[in-house]
C-alpha cells in the first residue's frame, strides 16, 4: 500500500510515530536531524527568491535543497515540507527526466490548491508544532475561568520557542481551535 493519500488524522499519526521513532520529547523539533536520519542529505544553496526548496531524488541519492537566502524559520519549514513529500511518497511534478526527479517548494506551495502541497504543509506544521506540545504550552495562557486568552506577543513567544514564523504559529493555533479564525 502506498501512503501517498493519507487523511489529516493519518498524517498526524504518522508525525507522532516519527517523533517517537526519533525520541523527540521537546521543542523545537530537530527537523534537520530527523530528515538526515531518514536518509536525506540537506544542502543549502542559492535559489530564485520565490523558491524555498526542493526534494531531489537521483537513484540512491536523496536530498533536500534549501534556499540559503531565506530566514532560519523558513528553512526549517522547508525541510519539514520536503521531508513530508519524501515520507508521503509524493510523485514529482517537475520532471527533468525519468531518472532525476525534483519536487520544488515555491510560492504556489502555500496557495492550498494542490493536494500534495496541502498534505506536505499539514505534515510540516504537525512536525514543527506538535499538537500535544502546543496543548501543554497553551495551557499557561488559560484564565481562571478556563477561557483561553492568547495575545499577539504570546503567539510570537510561542513561535520563537518552536522556531517557526509568527504566521505559521498563528495559523497552527487557529487550526487547532486555540485562536479564532479571522
N, CA, C and O of each residue as an XYZ file, in Angstrom:
728
protein
N       0.833     -1.188      0.000
C       0.000      0.000      0.000
C       0.875      1.249      0.000
O       1.812      1.357      0.791
N       0.577      2.161     -0.863
C       1.288      3.432     -0.853
C       0.647      4.354      0.178
O      -0.566      4.309      0.384
N       1.440      5.174      0.814
C       0.896      6.075      1.832
C       0.742      7.478      1.269
O       0.737      8.454      2.018
N       0.618      7.579     -0.029
C       0.549      8.864     -0.712
C      -0.702      9.665     -0.363
O      -0.627     10.890     -0.261
N      -1.838      9.021     -0.181
C      -3.110      9.714      0.015
C      -3.644      9.459      1.418
O      -4.567      8.665      1.600
N      -3.077     10.117      2.388
C      -3.493      9.934      3.768
C      -4.476     11.017      4.184
O      -4.481     12.117      3.632
N      -5.310     10.687      5.170
C      -6.198     11.683      5.755
C      -5.376     12.551      6.716
O      -4.230     12.235      7.038
N      -5.982     13.635      7.157
C      -5.309     14.503      8.137
C      -4.981     13.713      9.412
O      -3.889     13.849      9.965
N      -5.909     12.906      9.866
C      -5.669     12.116     11.072
C      -4.508     11.144     10.860
O      -3.672     10.973     11.747
N      -4.454     10.508      9.689
C      -3.359      9.586      9.405
C      -2.018     10.321      9.341
O      -0.997      9.790      9.777
N      -2.020     11.529      8.804
C      -0.783     12.319      8.767
C      -0.351     12.669     10.183
O       0.832     12.573     10.509
N      -1.295     13.075     11.029
C      -0.964     13.369     12.428
C      -0.371     12.147     13.116
O       0.601     12.262     13.863
N      -0.951     10.982     12.868
C      -0.438      9.746     13.466
C       0.960      9.422     12.938
O       1.826      8.992     13.699
N       1.181      9.626     11.648
C       2.496      9.396     11.062
C       3.535     10.311     11.698
O       4.647      9.878     11.999
N       3.178     11.561     11.899
C       4.097     12.511     12.538
C       4.392     12.082     13.968
O       5.544     12.123     14.401
N       3.372     11.672     14.702
C       3.589     11.210     16.082
C       4.532     10.001     16.109
O       5.411      9.921     16.966
N       4.351      9.074     15.184
C       5.242      7.914     15.092
C       6.666      8.354     14.768
O       7.625      7.807     15.313
N       6.806      9.323     13.896
C       8.123      9.832     13.521
C       8.804     10.494     14.725
O       9.992     10.276     14.964
N       8.058     11.294     15.474
C       8.611     11.936     16.666
C       9.029     10.892     17.700
O      10.083     11.009     18.326
N       8.198      9.883     17.869
C       8.517      8.808     18.807
C       9.750      8.027     18.339
O      10.644      7.734     19.132
N       9.788      7.702     17.072
C      10.921      6.960     16.492
C      12.238      7.675     16.741
O      13.260      7.035     16.989
N      12.215      8.998     16.675
C      13.436      9.783     16.827
C      13.616     10.333     18.241
O      14.502     11.151     18.485
N      12.768      9.879     19.172
C      12.920     10.259     20.579
C      12.737     11.742     20.851
O      13.386     12.294     21.739
N      11.860     12.391     20.097
C      11.634     13.831     20.273
C      10.561     14.035     21.323
O       9.408     13.646     21.136
N      10.951     14.648     22.431
C      10.006     14.908     23.507
C       9.890     16.371     23.851
O       9.086     16.752     24.701
N      10.694     17.203     23.192
C      10.699     18.633     23.496
C      10.727     19.416     22.192
O      11.003     18.877     21.120
N      10.437     20.686     22.318
C      10.545     21.587     21.171
C      11.705     22.548     21.422
O      12.045     22.804     22.577
N      12.309     23.075     20.388
C      11.966     22.910     18.982
C      12.354     21.524     18.465
O      13.357     20.942     18.879
N      11.542     21.022     17.561
C      11.774     19.710     16.959
C      13.021     19.804     16.072
O      13.127     20.715     15.250
N      13.964     18.871     16.234
C      15.192     18.888     15.423
C      14.942     18.343     14.016
O      15.355     17.231     13.688
N      14.266     19.134     13.199
C      13.788     18.672     11.898
C      14.928     18.254     10.968
O      14.787     17.281     10.227
N      16.040     18.963     10.992
C      17.159     18.586     10.122
C      17.737     17.236     10.536
O      18.053     16.409      9.680
N      17.877     17.008     11.824
C      18.398     15.730     12.302
C      17.450     14.585     11.922
O      17.901     13.498     11.559
N      16.154     14.828     12.006
C      15.179     13.805     11.620
C      15.318     13.501     10.136
O      15.370     12.336      9.741
N      15.378     14.544      9.314
C      15.499     14.340      7.862
C      16.764     13.565      7.530
O      16.740     12.661      6.696
N      17.865     13.915      8.177
C      19.133     13.207      7.933
C      19.021     11.749      8.370
O      19.506     10.852      7.680
N      18.384     11.515      9.513
C      18.207     10.134      9.983
C      17.319      9.318      9.051
O      17.434      8.094      8.989
N      16.441      9.995      8.331
C      15.574      9.326      7.368
C      16.265      9.139      6.016
O      15.647      8.680      5.056
N      17.558      9.499      5.949
C      18.338      9.239      4.747
C      18.424     10.375      3.750
O      18.826     10.167      2.605
N      18.053     11.572      4.167
C      18.079     12.711      3.253
C      19.261     13.634      3.559
O      19.466     14.033      4.706
N      20.025     13.962      2.539
C      21.057     14.982      2.664
C      20.365     16.337      2.652
O      19.331     16.500      2.004
N      20.922     17.302      3.357
C      20.369     18.657      3.327
C      21.471     19.588      2.852
O      22.563     19.640      3.417
N      21.147     20.320      1.796
C      22.111     21.238      1.200
C      21.479     22.610      1.076
O      20.397     22.755      0.508
N      22.158     23.620      1.612
C      21.715     24.991      1.410
C      22.403     25.523      0.170
O      23.611     25.358      0.000
N      21.630     26.162     -0.697
C      22.179     26.671     -1.945
C      21.425     27.925     -2.378
O      20.324     28.191     -1.897
N      22.009     28.677     -3.267
C      21.361     29.872     -3.798
C      20.241     29.441     -4.747
O      20.449     28.596     -5.617
N      19.069     30.019     -4.575
C      17.912     29.729     -5.436
C      17.208     31.036     -5.739
O      17.459     32.058     -5.099
N      16.316     30.990     -6.732
C      15.476     32.150     -7.004
C      14.715     32.509     -5.734
O      14.417     31.634     -4.921
N      14.404     33.767     -5.563
C      13.756     34.242     -4.343
C      12.415     33.563     -4.087
O      12.023     33.403     -2.931
N      11.701     33.160     -5.141
C      10.387     32.552     -4.943
C      10.435     31.053     -4.688
O       9.391     30.424     -4.519
N      11.629     30.470     -4.657
C      11.779     29.038     -4.403
C      12.369     28.841     -3.011
O      13.439     29.363     -2.697
N      11.658     28.083     -2.186
C      12.132     27.814     -0.828
C      13.015     26.583     -0.756
O      13.956     26.536      0.036
N      12.716     25.584     -1.582
C      13.494     24.360     -1.530
C      12.999     23.350     -2.525
O      12.081     23.605     -3.304
N      13.636     22.183     -2.481
C      13.260     21.112     -3.404
C      13.654     19.775     -2.809
O      14.667     19.657     -2.119
N      12.839     18.772     -3.087
C      13.183     17.385     -2.787
C      13.783     16.821     -4.057
O      13.174     16.886     -5.125
N      14.972     16.270     -3.940
C      15.687     15.764     -5.110
C      15.935     14.277     -4.929
O      16.406     13.831     -3.882
N      15.608     13.512     -5.978
C      15.870     12.072     -5.982
C      16.623     11.748     -7.260
O      16.208     12.132     -8.354
N      17.723     11.045     -7.111
C      18.510     10.608     -8.264
C      19.110      9.257     -7.908
O      20.175      9.183     -7.296
N      18.424      8.197     -8.292
C      18.885      6.859     -7.923
C      18.875      6.700     -6.421
O      17.846      6.904     -5.777
N      20.025      6.335     -5.851
C      20.133      6.171     -4.401
C      20.349      7.494     -3.672
O      20.234      7.553     -2.448
N      20.658      8.550     -4.410
C      20.876      9.861     -3.810
C      19.539     10.545     -3.574
O      18.749     10.728     -4.500
N      19.294     10.920     -2.317
C      18.074     11.618     -1.944
C      18.463     12.792     -1.071
O      19.305     12.673     -0.181
N      17.840     13.927     -1.339
C      18.181     15.080     -0.527
C      17.187     16.208     -0.621
O      16.246     16.193     -1.415
N      17.436     17.181      0.219
C      16.621     18.383      0.265
C      17.547     19.562      0.006
O      18.540     19.757      0.706
N      17.206     20.343     -1.009
C      17.914     21.596     -1.269
C      17.086     22.710     -0.647
O      15.873     22.779     -0.845
N      17.747     23.579      0.103
C      17.082     24.665      0.812
C      17.679     25.982      0.347
O      18.895     26.099      0.195
N      16.828     26.970      0.123
C      17.281     28.288     -0.301
C      18.081     28.936      0.828
O      17.536     29.229      1.892
N      19.366     29.156      0.594
C      20.268     29.700      1.599
C      19.921     31.129      1.989
O      20.341     31.598      3.046
N      19.164     31.823      1.157
C      18.854     33.232      1.402
C      17.651     33.453      2.301
O      17.334     34.598      2.624
N      16.987     32.414      2.704
C      15.771     32.587      3.497
C      16.054     32.517      4.994
O      17.097     32.030      5.430
N      15.099     33.014      5.758
C      15.224     33.058      7.217
C      15.294     31.651      7.792
O      14.736     30.719      7.211
N      15.975     31.480      8.934
C      16.083     30.154      9.548
C      14.736     29.479      9.791
O      14.627     28.267      9.607
N      13.708     30.224     10.198
C      12.403     29.599     10.439
C      11.805     29.096      9.137
O      11.130     28.067      9.127
N      12.040     29.800      8.041
C      11.554     29.384      6.724
C      12.287     28.124      6.270
O      11.683     27.216      5.699
N      13.591     28.077      6.527
C      14.384     26.893      6.159
C      13.884     25.666      6.908
O      13.781     24.584      6.331
N      13.568     25.832      8.207
C      13.068     24.699      8.988
C      11.749     24.188      8.416
O      11.544     22.980      8.298
N      10.849     25.118      8.059
C       9.573     24.699      7.486
C       9.796     24.006      6.148
O       9.133     23.016      5.841
N      10.719     24.519      5.358
C      11.010     23.911      4.063
C      11.528     22.486      4.229
O      11.100     21.587      3.504
N      12.440     22.268      5.170
C      12.950     20.911      5.414
C      11.797     19.995      5.823
O      11.696     18.872      5.329
N      10.930     20.462      6.718
C       9.795     19.642      7.151
C       8.842     19.364      5.986
O       8.318     18.257      5.860
N       8.623     20.354      5.150
C       7.731     20.219      3.995
C       8.289     19.200      2.990
O       7.557     18.340      2.500
N       9.574     19.302      2.692
C      10.189     18.370      1.739
C      10.289     16.967      2.327
O      10.141     15.984      1.601
N      10.535     16.861      3.624
C      10.518     15.560      4.299
C       9.139     14.924      4.144
O       9.026     13.714      3.949
N       8.104     15.735      4.230
C       6.737     15.237      4.036
C       6.571     14.656      2.640
O       6.041     13.556      2.486
N       7.018     15.385      1.621
C       6.919     14.859      0.261
C       7.612     13.503      0.162
O       7.114     12.586     -0.492
N       8.758     13.388      0.814
C       9.532     12.144      0.778
C       8.784     11.013      1.495
O       8.592      9.936      0.930
N       8.367     11.259      2.730
C       7.730     10.211      3.520
C       6.328      9.870      3.026
O       5.879      8.734      3.180
N       5.642     10.829      2.441
C       4.305     10.575      1.916
C       4.355     10.036      0.490
O       3.321      9.817     -0.142
N       5.566      9.827     -0.003
C       5.805      9.236     -1.320
C       5.090      9.989     -2.432
O       4.489      9.395     -3.327
N       5.172     11.312     -2.350
C       4.559     12.127     -3.389
C       5.330     11.991     -4.689
O       6.557     11.898     -4.702
N       4.594     11.982     -5.760
C       5.211     11.899     -7.081
C       5.701     13.289     -7.466
O       5.137     14.306     -7.062
N       6.758     13.300     -8.253
C       7.299     14.584     -8.675
C       6.355     15.264     -9.654
O       5.638     14.609    -10.410
N       6.369     16.567     -9.625
C       5.568     17.353    -10.557
C       6.466     18.033    -11.586
O       5.995     18.417    -12.657
N       7.736     18.185    -11.280
C       8.676     18.827    -12.189
C       9.632     17.776    -12.726
O      10.686     17.538    -12.137
N       9.281     17.151    -13.824
C      10.144     16.123    -14.402
C      11.335     16.757    -15.107
O      11.169     17.652    -15.937
N      12.520     16.299    -14.781
C      13.699     16.675    -15.532
C      13.953     15.548    -16.541
O      14.074     15.788    -17.742
N      14.029     14.337    -16.036
C      13.989     13.148    -16.875
C      13.545     11.992    -15.993
O      13.255     12.201    -14.815
N      13.485     10.811    -16.513
C      12.928      9.698    -15.747
C      13.798      9.242    -14.594
O      13.304      8.560    -13.696
N      15.077      9.593    -14.585
C      15.964      9.126    -13.516
C      16.253     10.194    -12.475
O      16.819      9.891    -11.424
N      15.882     11.420    -12.744
C      16.195     12.518    -11.844
C      14.917     13.304    -11.623
O      14.384     13.897    -12.561
N      14.418     13.315    -10.394
C      13.166     13.999    -10.133
C      13.357     15.080     -9.082
O      14.200     14.974     -8.192
N      12.556     16.108     -9.213
C      12.616     17.245     -8.302
C      11.190     17.644     -7.951
O      10.331     17.746     -8.827
N      10.943     17.869     -6.666
C       9.704     18.497     -6.237
C      10.118     19.808     -5.592
O      10.824     19.811     -4.583
N       9.685     20.916     -6.165
C      10.071     22.238     -5.684
C       9.055     22.785     -4.698
O       7.861     22.497     -4.784
N       9.547     23.575     -3.765
C       8.678     24.344     -2.874
C       8.854     25.800     -3.253
O       9.940     26.365     -3.119
N       7.759     26.411     -3.736
C       7.820     27.809     -4.128
C       6.549     28.509     -3.669
O       5.806     27.968     -2.849
N       6.293     29.693     -4.182
C       5.142     30.475     -3.769
C       3.825     29.757     -3.934
O       2.896     30.000     -3.163
N       3.715     28.874     -4.923
C       2.470     28.135     -5.144
C       2.202     27.113     -4.043
O       1.062     26.683     -3.866
N       3.224     26.723     -3.310
C       3.067     25.690     -2.285
C       2.102     26.101     -1.184
O       1.437     25.252     -0.591
N       2.021     27.392     -0.910
C       1.182     27.856      0.188
C      -0.211     28.259     -0.265
O      -1.014     28.701      0.557
N      -0.518     28.120     -1.547
C      -1.812     28.548     -2.060
C      -2.934     27.544     -1.801
O      -4.095     27.844     -2.081
N      -2.624     26.386     -1.285
C      -3.615     25.368     -0.924
C      -4.493     24.963     -2.103
O      -5.707     24.815     -1.961
N      -3.870     24.784     -3.269
C      -4.618     24.361     -4.443
C      -4.200     22.977     -4.922
O      -4.869     22.407     -5.783
N      -3.150     22.436     -4.408
C      -2.621     21.146     -4.836
C      -2.653     20.203     -3.643
O      -2.137     20.538     -2.577
N      -3.250     19.030     -3.809
C      -3.391     18.085     -2.695
C      -2.060     17.713     -2.058
O      -1.960     17.614     -0.835
N      -1.033     17.504     -2.887
C       0.270     17.134     -2.327
C       0.856     18.285     -1.506
O       1.452     18.051     -0.454
N       0.694     19.505     -1.971
C       1.218     20.656     -1.236
C       0.451     20.881      0.053
O       1.044     21.214      1.079
N      -0.857     20.705      0.010
C      -1.669     20.841      1.218
C      -1.235     19.801      2.249
O      -1.050     20.126      3.421
N      -1.072     18.561      1.818
C      -0.657     17.483      2.730
C       0.741     17.750      3.290
O       0.983     17.546      4.479
N       1.662     18.206      2.434
C       3.030     18.472      2.893
C       3.057     19.630      3.890
O       3.799     19.580      4.871
N       2.259     20.669      3.650
C       2.192     21.786      4.598
C       1.587     21.336      5.920
O       2.051     21.740      6.986
N       0.553     20.502      5.857
C      -0.084     19.997      7.072
C       0.896     19.132      7.869
O       0.994     19.258      9.090
N       1.615     18.256      7.170
C       2.635     17.415      7.805
C       3.678     18.303      8.482
O       4.014     18.089      9.647
N       4.193     19.303      7.751
C       5.244     20.172      8.286
C       4.771     20.909      9.529
O       5.508     21.004     10.510
N       3.546     21.432      9.498
C       3.011     22.137     10.666
C       2.898     21.201     11.861
O       3.219     21.586     12.985
N       2.443     19.975     11.626
C       2.333     18.984     12.701
C       3.693     18.586     13.249
O       3.843     18.371     14.452
N       4.676     18.489     12.381
C       6.012     18.090     12.814
C       6.672     19.195     13.629
O       7.239     18.926     14.688
N       6.607     20.424     13.154
C       7.283     21.527     13.834
C       6.531     22.035     15.056
O       7.129     22.572     15.988
N       5.207     21.857     15.040
C       4.353     22.341     16.133
C       3.401     21.230     16.551
O       2.194     21.330     16.330
N       3.938     20.165     17.159
C       3.094     19.018     17.506
C       1.939     19.416     18.427
O       2.105     20.197     19.364
N       0.788     18.866     18.138
C      -0.436     19.173     18.888
C      -0.243     19.007     20.390
O      -0.615     19.890     21.162
N       0.333     17.889     20.811
C       0.435     17.630     22.260
C       1.337     18.638     22.958
O       1.082     19.009     24.104
N       2.383     19.082     22.281
C       3.266     20.090     22.869
C       2.579     21.449     22.922
O       2.665     22.156     23.926
N       1.902     21.808     21.846
C       1.195     23.092     21.828
C       0.094     23.128     22.881
O      -0.082     24.138     23.564
N      -0.638     22.047     23.013
C      -1.708     21.997     24.014
C      -1.128     22.269     25.402
O      -1.687     23.042     26.179
N      -0.017     21.632     25.696
C       0.638     21.834     27.001
C       1.090     23.282     27.158
O       0.880     23.877     28.215
N       1.702     23.857     26.134
C       2.239     25.210     26.228
C       1.151     26.277     26.234
O       1.327     27.340     26.829
N       0.041     26.003     25.584
C      -1.058     26.966     25.523
C      -1.802     27.039     26.858
O      -2.414     28.060     27.170
N      -1.753     25.976     27.636
C      -2.459     25.955     28.927
C      -2.033     27.087     29.852
O      -2.818     27.524     30.693
N      -0.812     27.565     29.711
C      -0.356     28.644     30.599
C      -1.041     29.976     30.280
O      -0.928     30.931     31.048
N      -1.747     30.042     29.156
C      -2.474     31.256     28.783
C      -3.967     31.134     29.082
O      -4.769     31.948     28.625
N      -4.328     30.113     29.851
C      -5.722     29.892     30.193
C      -6.043     30.652     31.474
O      -5.324     30.562     32.469
N      -7.134     31.399     31.423
C      -7.559     32.159     32.593
C      -8.177     31.270     33.653
O      -8.408     30.082     33.431
N      -8.440     31.862     34.804
C      -9.036     31.138     35.914
C     -10.389     30.557     35.534
O     -10.777     29.501     36.032
N     -11.104     31.245     34.655
C     -12.426     30.792     34.222
C     -12.362     29.743     33.107
O     -13.393     29.297     32.604
N     -11.149     29.361     32.733
C     -10.986     28.368     31.684
C     -10.943     28.961     30.295
O     -10.771     28.244     29.309
N     -11.099     30.275     30.215
C     -11.064     30.980     28.933
C      -9.618     31.152     28.480
O      -8.747     31.551     29.252
N      -9.392     30.844     27.224
C      -8.053     30.951     26.656
C      -7.861     32.339     26.061
O      -8.628     32.763     25.197
N      -6.848     33.033     26.520
C      -6.551     34.374     26.024
C      -5.096     34.425     25.556
O      -4.171     34.554     26.359
N      -4.921     34.323     24.251
C      -3.573     34.399     23.690
C      -3.484     35.674     22.867
O      -4.204     35.838     21.883
N      -2.612     36.563     23.266
C      -2.396     37.833     22.567
C      -1.277     37.668     21.546
O      -0.590     36.647     21.526
N      -1.101     38.672     20.704
C      -0.081     38.616     19.655
C       1.319     38.376     20.196
O       2.094     37.624     19.605
N       1.653     39.016     21.328
C       3.004     38.825     21.868
C       3.214     37.396     22.357
O       4.335     36.890     22.302
N       2.161     36.735     22.834
C       2.275     35.335     23.246
C       2.409     34.412     22.047
O       3.137     33.421     22.100
N       1.703     34.738     20.955
C       1.857     33.961     19.719
C       3.303     34.043     19.248
O       3.890     33.041     18.841
N       3.870     35.241     19.305
C       5.271     35.410     18.881
C       6.229     34.698     19.824
O       7.245     34.166     19.378
N       5.928     34.677     21.119
C       6.775     33.947     22.078
C       6.730     32.447     21.781
O       7.761     31.775     21.825
N       5.545     31.925     21.481
C       5.436     30.511     21.117
C       6.183     30.229     19.819
O       6.863     29.210     19.698
N       6.058     31.127     18.856
C       6.765     30.966     17.580
C       8.266     30.895     17.812
O       8.957     30.068     17.218
N       8.760     31.758     18.670
C      10.199     31.758     18.981
C      10.604     30.451     19.660
O      11.641     29.873     19.334
N       9.786     29.987     20.604
C      10.052     28.734     21.316
C      10.112     27.550     20.347
O      10.967     26.676     20.492
N       9.212     27.516     19.363
C       9.127     26.408     18.413
C       9.998     26.619     17.176
O      10.109     25.735     16.326
N      10.615     27.800     17.082
C      11.463     28.179     15.944
C      10.704     28.092     14.617
O      11.147     27.467     13.653
N       9.536     28.750     14.616
C       8.718     28.880     13.419
C       8.345     30.355     13.278
O       8.566     31.147     14.195
N       7.791     30.712     12.153
C       7.366     32.096     11.959
C       6.113     32.385     12.783
O       5.371     31.475     13.153
N       5.896     33.654     13.058
C       4.689     34.060     13.759
C       3.439     33.687     12.980
O       2.437     33.273     13.563
N       3.496     33.834     11.663
C       2.349     33.486     10.818
C       2.058     31.991     10.884
O       0.898     31.589     10.967
N       3.104     31.162     10.850
C       2.912     29.712     10.929
C       2.294     29.328     12.271
O       1.403     28.480     12.330
N       2.770     29.957     13.355
C       2.231     29.646     14.684
C       0.772     30.076     14.778
O      -0.059     29.330     15.295
N       0.455     31.260     14.289
C      -0.931     31.745     14.338
C      -1.844     30.792     13.561
O      -2.914     30.422     14.045
N      -1.429     30.404     12.379
C      -2.230     29.502     11.547
C      -2.434     28.159     12.243
O      -3.531     27.600     12.216
N      -1.385     27.649     12.861
C      -1.482     26.361     13.558
C      -2.414     26.467     14.767
O      -3.233     25.577     14.994
N      -2.296     27.541     15.541
C      -3.169     27.726     16.689
C      -4.627     27.866     16.259
O      -5.526     27.377     16.943
N      -4.863     28.527     15.133
C      -6.224     28.630     14.604
C      -6.723     27.253     14.171
O      -7.865     26.887     14.450
N      -5.870     26.495     13.492
C      -6.249     25.173     13.030
C      -6.588     24.214     14.151
O      -7.402     23.307     13.980
N      -5.958     24.419     15.306
C      -6.219     23.566     16.467
C      -7.350     24.109     17.353
O      -7.710     23.503     18.363
N      -7.897     25.255     16.956
C      -9.004     25.829     17.708
C      -8.595     26.650     18.916
O      -9.449     27.009     19.726
N      -7.312     26.958     19.060
C      -6.846     27.767     20.190
C      -7.021     29.257     19.936
O      -7.045     30.051     20.877
N      -7.141     29.633     18.686
C      -7.389     31.020     18.287
C      -8.559     31.042     17.326
O      -8.750     30.099     16.558
N      -9.347     32.110     17.359
C     -10.449     32.184     16.389
C      -9.928     32.413     14.986
O      -8.886     33.040     14.793
N     -10.661     31.898     14.005
C     -10.329     32.146     12.612
C     -10.688     33.590     12.301
O     -11.750     34.074     12.693
N      -9.805     34.269     11.599
C     -10.089     35.668     11.220
C     -10.036     35.845      9.738
O     -10.249     36.951      9.241
